[in-house]
Amino acid sequence: MEAMLIFAATETAAGDGGLLGALGIDVRLLIIQAIAFLVLLWALSKFVYPAISGMLEKREKAIQEGIELAENAEKNAERASEKVDKMLSDARKQASEVIASAKDEANSIVETANQNAASQTERMLERANADIEKEVDAARKALRDETINLVALATEKVVGGAMTDAIDKKVVASALKEADKA
Protein backbone atom coordinates (compact mmCIF):
# COMPACT_ATOMS: atom_id res chain seq x y z
CA MET A 1 0.00 0.00 0.00
CA GLU A 2 2.86 2.30 0.62
CA ALA A 3 4.11 1.72 -2.79
CA MET A 4 0.82 2.87 -4.30
CA LEU A 5 0.87 6.11 -2.38
CA ILE A 6 4.39 6.87 -3.44
CA PHE A 7 3.52 6.08 -7.05
CA ALA A 8 0.42 8.35 -6.97
CA ALA A 9 2.42 11.17 -5.49
CA THR A 10 5.19 10.91 -8.05
CA GLU A 11 2.74 10.73 -10.98
CA THR A 12 0.88 13.82 -9.83
CA ALA A 13 4.05 15.76 -9.34
CA ALA A 14 5.45 14.71 -12.68
CA GLY A 15 2.24 15.57 -14.52
CA ASP A 16 1.76 19.17 -13.23
CA GLY A 17 5.29 20.07 -12.81
CA GLY A 18 6.59 22.86 -10.73
CA LEU A 19 7.13 23.32 -7.08
CA LEU A 20 3.44 23.46 -6.06
CA GLY A 21 2.74 20.30 -7.98
CA ALA A 22 5.61 18.58 -6.22
CA LEU A 23 4.04 19.57 -2.85
CA GLY A 24 0.69 18.14 -3.93
CA ILE A 25 -1.08 21.50 -4.22
CA ASP A 26 -3.52 22.06 -7.06
CA VAL A 27 -3.16 25.67 -8.22
CA ARG A 28 -6.67 25.91 -9.68
CA LEU A 29 -8.15 24.62 -6.44
CA LEU A 30 -5.97 27.02 -4.45
CA ILE A 31 -7.23 30.00 -6.50
CA ILE A 32 -10.86 28.89 -6.09
CA GLN A 33 -10.37 28.50 -2.34
CA ALA A 34 -8.67 31.93 -2.13
CA ILE A 35 -11.62 33.53 -4.02
CA ALA A 36 -14.10 31.71 -1.75
CA PHE A 37 -12.17 32.93 1.28
CA LEU A 38 -12.21 36.52 0.03
CA VAL A 39 -15.97 36.33 -0.69
CA LEU A 40 -16.54 34.90 2.78
CA LEU A 41 -14.37 37.64 4.30
CA TRP A 42 -16.30 40.32 2.36
CA ALA A 43 -19.69 38.85 3.42
CA LEU A 44 -18.60 38.67 7.04
CA SER A 45 -17.29 42.23 7.05
CA LYS A 46 -20.42 43.51 5.28
CA PHE A 47 -23.13 41.69 7.28
CA VAL A 48 -21.83 39.86 10.35
CA TYR A 49 -19.05 42.05 11.76
CA PRO A 50 -21.16 45.26 11.90
CA ALA A 51 -23.94 43.40 13.73
CA ILE A 52 -21.49 41.82 16.14
CA SER A 53 -19.66 45.13 16.55
CA GLY A 54 -22.96 46.93 17.23
CA MET A 55 -23.97 44.33 19.79
CA LEU A 56 -20.58 44.60 21.47
CA GLU A 57 -20.81 48.39 21.54
CA LYS A 58 -24.32 48.21 23.01
CA ARG A 59 -23.13 45.69 25.56
CA GLU A 60 -20.11 47.84 26.43
CA LYS A 61 -22.34 50.91 26.72
CA ALA A 62 -24.77 49.00 28.95
CA ILE A 63 -21.91 47.78 31.13
CA GLN A 64 -20.49 51.32 31.34
CA GLU A 65 -23.92 52.69 32.29
CA GLY A 66 -24.26 49.95 34.89
CA ILE A 67 -20.87 50.90 36.34
CA GLU A 68 -21.84 54.59 36.40
CA LEU A 69 -25.19 53.76 38.02
CA ALA A 70 -23.43 51.61 40.61
CA GLU A 71 -20.96 54.43 41.34
CA ASN A 72 -23.82 56.93 41.62
CA ALA A 73 -25.75 54.55 43.88
CA GLU A 74 -22.66 54.11 46.05
CA LYS A 75 -22.20 57.89 46.27
CA ASN A 76 -25.90 58.34 47.08
CA ALA A 77 -25.65 55.64 49.73
CA GLU A 78 -22.63 57.39 51.26
CA ARG A 79 -24.46 60.74 51.24
CA ALA A 80 -27.54 59.11 52.75
CA SER A 81 -25.41 57.46 55.41
CA GLU A 82 -23.78 60.82 56.20
CA LYS A 83 -27.22 62.45 56.40
CA VAL A 84 -28.48 59.70 58.70
CA ASP A 85 -25.40 60.07 60.91
CA LYS A 86 -25.88 63.85 61.01
CA MET A 87 -29.58 63.48 61.78
CA LEU A 88 -28.79 61.01 64.58
CA SER A 89 -26.18 63.39 65.95
CA ASP A 90 -28.64 66.29 65.83
CA ALA A 91 -31.33 64.15 67.46
CA ARG A 92 -28.91 63.16 70.23
CA LYS A 93 -28.00 66.82 70.79
CA GLN A 94 -31.65 67.82 70.90
CA ALA A 95 -32.43 64.97 73.29
CA SER A 96 -29.55 66.04 75.54
CA GLU A 97 -30.78 69.64 75.45
CA VAL A 98 -34.34 68.57 76.23
CA ILE A 99 -33.14 66.40 79.10
CA ALA A 100 -30.96 69.21 80.46
CA SER A 101 -33.83 71.67 80.12
CA ALA A 102 -36.21 69.26 81.85
CA LYS A 103 -33.72 68.75 84.70
CA ASP A 104 -33.27 72.51 85.07
CA GLU A 105 -37.01 73.05 85.03
CA ALA A 106 -37.55 70.25 87.56
CA ASN A 107 -34.85 71.70 89.81
CA SER A 108 -36.44 75.13 89.48
CA ILE A 109 -39.87 73.74 90.33
CA VAL A 110 -38.46 71.85 93.33
CA GLU A 111 -36.60 74.96 94.52
CA THR A 112 -39.72 77.11 94.11
CA ALA A 113 -41.78 74.52 95.98
CA ASN A 114 -39.17 74.41 98.76
CA GLN A 115 -39.17 78.20 98.99
CA ASN A 116 -42.96 78.29 99.05
CA ALA A 117 -43.04 75.58 101.71
CA ALA A 118 -40.42 77.42 103.76
CA SER A 119 -42.24 80.74 103.54
CA GLN A 120 -45.57 79.06 104.29
CA THR A 121 -44.01 77.29 107.27
CA GLU A 122 -42.52 80.57 108.47
CA ARG A 123 -45.88 82.34 108.15
CA MET A 124 -47.56 79.49 110.01
CA LEU A 125 -44.93 79.71 112.78
CA GLU A 126 -45.37 83.48 113.00
CA ARG A 127 -49.15 83.06 113.23
CA ALA A 128 -48.76 80.32 115.83
CA ASN A 129 -46.33 82.48 117.85
CA ALA A 130 -48.71 85.44 117.61
CA ASP A 131 -51.61 83.22 118.68
CA ILE A 132 -49.55 81.79 121.55
CA GLU A 133 -48.52 85.30 122.59
CA LYS A 134 -52.16 86.45 122.52
CA GLU A 135 -53.20 83.43 124.52
CA VAL A 136 -50.36 83.99 127.00
CA ASP A 137 -51.35 87.66 127.34
CA ALA A 138 -55.00 86.70 127.75
CA ALA A 139 -54.00 84.06 130.31
CA ARG A 140 -51.83 86.59 132.17
CA LYS A 141 -54.66 89.11 132.16
CA ALA A 142 -57.10 86.48 133.34
CA LEU A 143 -54.59 85.34 136.00
CA ARG A 144 -54.02 88.95 137.08
CA ASP A 145 -57.73 89.61 137.32
CA GLU A 146 -58.21 86.37 139.24
CA THR A 147 -55.28 87.20 141.48
CA ILE A 148 -56.72 90.64 142.18
CA ASN A 149 -60.05 89.12 143.07
CA LEU A 150 -58.41 86.49 145.30
CA VAL A 151 -56.23 89.06 147.03
CA ALA A 152 -59.25 91.31 147.53
CA LEU A 153 -61.22 88.42 149.02
CA ALA A 154 -58.33 87.38 151.21
CA THR A 155 -57.74 90.91 152.39
CA GLU A 156 -61.41 91.41 153.09
CA LYS A 157 -61.55 88.27 155.15
CA VAL A 158 -58.37 89.14 157.02
CA VAL A 159 -59.13 92.78 157.63
CA GLY A 160 -62.78 92.38 157.74
CA GLY A 161 -65.12 95.02 156.58
CA ALA A 162 -62.85 97.96 157.55
CA MET A 163 -61.23 98.18 154.23
CA THR A 164 -62.71 100.35 151.56
CA ASP A 165 -62.61 99.89 147.85
CA ALA A 166 -60.06 102.65 147.35
CA ILE A 167 -57.67 101.16 149.91
CA ASP A 168 -58.25 97.72 148.47
CA LYS A 169 -57.34 98.75 144.97
CA LYS A 170 -54.27 100.59 146.22
CA VAL A 171 -53.02 97.57 148.15
CA VAL A 172 -53.71 95.20 145.22
CA ALA A 173 -51.95 97.51 142.73
CA SER A 174 -48.92 97.73 144.96
CA ALA A 175 -48.83 93.93 145.37
CA LEU A 176 -49.07 93.44 141.66
CA LYS A 177 -46.23 95.84 141.01
CA GLU A 178 -44.05 93.88 143.36
CA ALA A 179 -45.09 90.63 141.73
CA ASP A 180 -44.27 92.01 138.26
CA LYS A 181 -40.81 93.07 139.44
CA ALA A 182 -40.07 89.64 140.75
C-alpha positions in Angstrom: 0.0 0.0 0.0 2.9 2.3 0.6 4.1 1.7 -2.8 0.8 2.9 -4.3 0.9 6.1 -2.4 4.4 6.9 -3.4 3.5 6.1 -7.0 0.4 8.4 -7.0 2.4 11.2 -5.5 5.2 10.9 -8.1 2.7 10.7 -11.0 0.9 13.8 -9.8 4.1 15.8 -9.3 5.5 14.7 -12.7 2.2 15.6 -14.5 1.8 19.2 -13.2 5.3 20.1 -12.8 6.6 22.9 -10.7 7.1 23.3 -7.1 3.4 23.5 -6.1 2.7 20.3 -8.0 5.6 18.6 -6.2 4.0 19.6 -2.9 0.7 18.1 -3.9 -1.1 21.5 -4.2 -3.5 22.1 -7.1 -3.2 25.7 -8.2 -6.7 25.9 -9.7 -8.2 24.6 -6.4 -6.0 27.0 -4.5 -7.2 30.0 -6.5 -10.9 28.9 -6.1 -10.4 28.5 -2.3 -8.7 31.9 -2.1 -11.6 33.5 -4.0 -14.1 31.7 -1.8 -12.2 32.9 1.3 -12.2 36.5 0.0 -16.0 36.3 -0.7 -16.5 34.9 2.8 -14.4 37.6 4.3 -16.3 40.3 2.4 -19.7 38.8 3.4 -18.6 38.7 7.0 -17.3 42.2 7.0 -20.4 43.5 5.3 -23.1 41.7 7.3 -21.8 39.9 10.3 -19.1 42.0 11.8 -21.2 45.3 11.9 -23.9 43.4 13.7 -21.5 41.8 16.1 -19.7 45.1 16.6 -23.0 46.9 17.2 -24.0 44.3 19.8 -20.6 44.6 21.5 -20.8 48.4 21.5 -24.3 48.2 23.0 -23.1 45.7 25.6 -20.1 47.8 26.4 -22.3 50.9 26.7 -24.8 49.0 28.9 -21.9 47.8 31.1 -20.5 51.3 31.3 -23.9 52.7 32.3 -24.3 50.0 34.9 -20.9 50.9 36.3 -21.8 54.6 36.4 -25.2 53.8 38.0 -23.4 51.6 40.6 -21.0 54.4 41.3 -23.8 56.9 41.6 -25.7 54.5 43.9 -22.7 54.1 46.0 -22.2 57.9 46.3 -25.9 58.3 47.1 -25.7 55.6 49.7 -22.6 57.4 51.3 -24.5 60.7 51.2 -27.5 59.1 52.7 -25.4 57.5 55.4 -23.8 60.8 56.2 -27.2 62.5 56.4 -28.5 59.7 58.7 -25.4 60.1 60.9 -25.9 63.9 61.0 -29.6 63.5 61.8 -28.8 61.0 64.6 -26.2 63.4 66.0 -28.6 66.3 65.8 -31.3 64.1 67.5 -28.9 63.2 70.2 -28.0 66.8 70.8 -31.7 67.8 70.9 -32.4 65.0 73.3 -29.6 66.0 75.5 -30.8 69.6 75.4 -34.3 68.6 76.2 -33.1 66.4 79.1 -31.0 69.2 80.5 -33.8 71.7 80.1 -36.2 69.3 81.8 -33.7 68.7 84.7 -33.3 72.5 85.1 -37.0 73.1 85.0 -37.6 70.3 87.6 -34.8 71.7 89.8 -36.4 75.1 89.5 -39.9 73.7 90.3 -38.5 71.9 93.3 -36.6 75.0 94.5 -39.7 77.1 94.1 -41.8 74.5 96.0 -39.2 74.4 98.8 -39.2 78.2 99.0 -43.0 78.3 99.1 -43.0 75.6 101.7 -40.4 77.4 103.8 -42.2 80.7 103.5 -45.6 79.1 104.3 -44.0 77.3 107.3 -42.5 80.6 108.5 -45.9 82.3 108.2 -47.6 79.5 110.0 -44.9 79.7 112.8 -45.4 83.5 113.0 -49.2 83.1 113.2 -48.8 80.3 115.8 -46.3 82.5 117.9 -48.7 85.4 117.6 -51.6 83.2 118.7 -49.6 81.8 121.5 -48.5 85.3 122.6 -52.2 86.5 122.5 -53.2 83.4 124.5 -50.4 84.0 127.0 -51.3 87.7 127.3 -55.0 86.7 127.8 -54.0 84.1 130.3 -51.8 86.6 132.2 -54.7 89.1 132.2 -57.1 86.5 133.3 -54.6 85.3 136.0 -54.0 89.0 137.1 -57.7 89.6 137.3 -58.2 86.4 139.2 -55.3 87.2 141.5 -56.7 90.6 142.2 -60.1 89.1 143.1 -58.4 86.5 145.3 -56.2 89.1 147.0 -59.2 91.3 147.5 -61.2 88.4 149.0 -58.3 87.4 151.2 -57.7 90.9 152.4 -61.4 91.4 153.1 -61.5 88.3 155.1 -58.4 89.1 157.0 -59.1 92.8 157.6 -62.8 92.4 157.7 -65.1 95.0 156.6 -62.9 98.0 157.5 -61.2 98.2 154.2 -62.7 100.4 151.6 -62.6 99.9 147.8 -60.1 102.7 147.4 -57.7 101.2 149.9 -58.2 97.7 148.5 -57.3 98.8 145.0 -54.3 100.6 146.2 -53.0 97.6 148.1 -53.7 95.2 145.2 -51.9 97.5 142.7 -48.9 97.7 145.0 -48.8 93.9 145.4 -49.1 93.4 141.7 -46.2 95.8 141.0 -44.1 93.9 143.4 -45.1 90.6 141.7 -44.3 92.0 138.3 -40.8 93.1 139.4 -40.1 89.6 140.7 
